[in-house]
């Protein structure tokens, strides 16, 4: 799968060190879904990037083992305007790898779920 950006050997080493220092469930999720790939949010079809990983805490601030990710919904992958959106509380199981890196305006209309507001539609 094509990456969104290239990592230097130093960045790869830093990533590996960071992952090793995380709690087991975060480590497992980060290794399975690294942040340098594009993903599709199954429920909406939006293409997203991972901003962060977090483990849900109980009311007593104890680890629950439930991991969520925070994702960015951005141009040029989605028709969201210049600001984009950051969405939290996403179940990692709702993400799947996306190999289509084309901007939303180059895709077929039936491929894109966020076409409202596009001139001529």
Buried (B, 14 or more C-beta within 10 A) or exposed (E): EEEEEEEEEEEEEEBEEEBEEBEEBBBBBBEEBEBBBBBBBEEBEBBBBBBBBBBEEEEEEEEEEEBBBBBBBBBEBBBBEEEBEEBEEBEBEBBEEBEEBEEBEEBEEEEBBBBEEEEEE
